[in-house]
Amino acid sequence: MKGSETMSEATMAIAKLRTNKPNPNYRPMIFVVAPFTEVIKGDTTTIRAVRSYCRFIYQHGGIPVCPQLYLPQFINLHRSREFQTAAFINIVLLTKCDEAWSFGKLTHDMHYFIRLAKRKNKNIRYFNTEMGAN
């Protein structure tokens, strides 16, 4: 894995979220803030990067919640009505998560998710594309 000092930061963040949980196998849900539009467009480099962010969260003990990868599987985001439904689903998913973790350079899409996370009083952690702390 990359960024050993960040790995410990991610591991400590997950450990903190596990504090006082009766189930020793508890995994907190982490909302992945990453470029949405590029994934919808099918940019394979971005898709691979977003998958690696999800893997990073999983390896540190979290449950990655990544609508960028999930929703386009069954929702046509090019249709206005379905896009609006997807926006609502994003809000519901984010509300269920313990934190939001942002990866890489912030895009317009990512700013939307960060504003949403702040409105929902979610802690937001920032990582670069190498999963190092920003």
C-alpha positions as CSV (number, residue, x, y, z in Angstrom):
1,M,0.0,0.0,0.0
2,K,1.0,3.6,-0.5
3,G,1.4,6.4,2.0
4,S,2.3,4.5,5.2
5,E,1.7,7.6,7.4
6,T,-1.7,8.0,5.7
7,M,-2.5,4.4,6.2
8,S,-2.1,4.9,9.9
9,E,-4.3,8.0,9.6
10,A,-7.0,6.1,7.8
11,T,-6.6,3.2,10.2
12,M,-6.9,5.5,13.2
13,A,-9.9,7.2,11.7
14,I,-11.7,3.9,11.2
15,A,-10.6,2.8,14.8
16,K,-12.1,6.0,16.2
17,L,-15.4,5.3,14.3
18,R,-15.4,1.8,15.8
19,T,-15.1,3.1,19.4
20,N,-17.9,2.0,21.7
21,K,-19.4,-0.3,19.2
22,P,-20.5,-3.6,20.8
23,N,-19.7,-5.7,17.6
24,P,-16.0,-6.2,17.3
25,N,-16.5,-6.8,13.5
26,Y,-18.2,-3.4,13.0
27,R,-17.2,-1.5,9.9
28,P,-18.2,2.1,9.5
29,M,-19.8,3.2,6.2
30,I,-17.6,5.7,4.4
31,F,-19.1,7.8,1.5
32,V,-16.6,8.1,-1.3
33,V,-16.3,11.6,-2.8
34,A,-14.7,11.2,-6.2
35,P,-15.4,12.5,-9.7
36,F,-18.9,11.4,-10.7
37,T,-19.1,12.8,-14.3
38,E,-15.9,11.2,-15.5
39,V,-17.1,7.8,-14.3
40,I,-20.5,8.3,-16.1
41,K,-18.5,9.2,-19.2
42,G,-16.7,5.9,-18.9
43,D,-13.2,7.3,-18.3
44,T,-11.4,4.0,-17.5
45,T,-8.5,5.8,-15.7
46,T,-11.0,7.5,-13.4
47,I,-13.0,4.3,-12.9
48,R,-9.8,2.4,-11.9
49,A,-8.9,5.2,-9.5
50,V,-12.3,5.3,-7.9
51,R,-12.2,1.5,-7.4
52,S,-8.8,1.9,-5.7
53,Y,-10.3,4.5,-3.3
54,C,-13.0,2.0,-2.4
55,R,-10.4,-0.7,-1.9
56,F,-8.4,1.6,0.3
57,I,-11.4,2.2,2.6
58,Y,-12.2,-1.5,2.6
59,Q,-8.6,-2.4,3.5
60,H,-8.6,0.0,6.5
61,G,-11.8,-1.5,7.9
62,G,-14.6,0.6,6.4
63,I,-17.4,-0.1,4.0
64,P,-17.1,2.1,1.0
65,V,-20.3,3.6,-0.3
66,C,-19.6,4.8,-3.9
67,P,-22.6,5.9,-5.9
68,Q,-20.3,6.8,-8.8
69,L,-19.8,3.1,-9.4
70,Y,-23.1,1.8,-8.2
71,L,-25.9,4.0,-9.7
72,P,-24.9,3.9,-13.4
73,Q,-25.3,0.2,-13.3
74,F,-29.1,0.6,-13.3
75,I,-30.0,4.3,-13.6
76,N,-29.6,6.2,-16.9
77,L,-28.1,9.4,-15.6
78,H,-28.6,11.0,-19.0
79,R,-32.3,11.1,-18.4
80,S,-33.4,14.1,-16.3
81,R,-35.9,12.3,-14.1
82,E,-33.5,9.4,-13.4
83,F,-30.7,11.8,-12.7
84,Q,-33.0,13.5,-10.1
85,T,-33.7,10.2,-8.5
86,A,-30.0,9.5,-8.4
87,A,-29.4,12.8,-6.6
88,F,-32.0,11.8,-4.0
89,I,-30.3,8.4,-3.6
90,N,-27.0,10.1,-3.1
91,I,-28.5,12.1,-0.2
92,V,-29.9,9.0,1.4
93,L,-26.6,7.1,1.1
94,L,-24.6,9.9,2.4
95,T,-27.0,10.3,5.4
96,K,-26.4,6.6,6.3
97,C,-22.6,7.0,6.2
98,D,-20.4,7.8,9.2
99,E,-18.0,10.0,7.3
100,A,-17.2,11.2,3.7
101,W,-13.7,10.7,2.3
102,S,-12.6,12.9,-0.6
103,F,-9.9,11.7,-3.0
104,G,-7.9,13.7,-5.5
105,K,-8.3,17.2,-7.0
106,L,-11.8,18.5,-6.3
107,T,-14.1,18.7,-9.3
108,H,-17.5,20.5,-9.6
109,D,-19.2,17.1,-8.8
110,M,-17.1,16.6,-5.7
111,H,-17.8,20.1,-4.4
112,Y,-21.5,19.2,-4.5
113,F,-20.9,16.1,-2.4
114,I,-18.8,18.0,0.1
115,R,-21.4,20.7,0.5
116,L,-24.0,18.0,1.0
117,A,-21.8,16.2,3.6
118,K,-21.3,19.5,5.5
119,R,-25.1,20.1,5.5
120,K,-25.5,16.6,6.9
121,N,-22.8,17.3,9.6
122,K,-20.5,14.6,8.3
123,N,-16.8,14.6,9.0
124,I,-14.9,14.9,5.8
125,R,-11.4,13.6,5.3
126,Y,-9.3,14.6,2.3
127,F,-6.8,12.4,0.5
128,N,-4.8,12.8,-2.6
129,T,-4.9,10.4,-5.5
130,E,-2.2,8.3,-3.9
131,M,-4.3,8.0,-0.8
132,G,-2.0,10.4,1.1
133,A,-3.5,13.0,3.4
134,N,-4.1,16.4,2.0
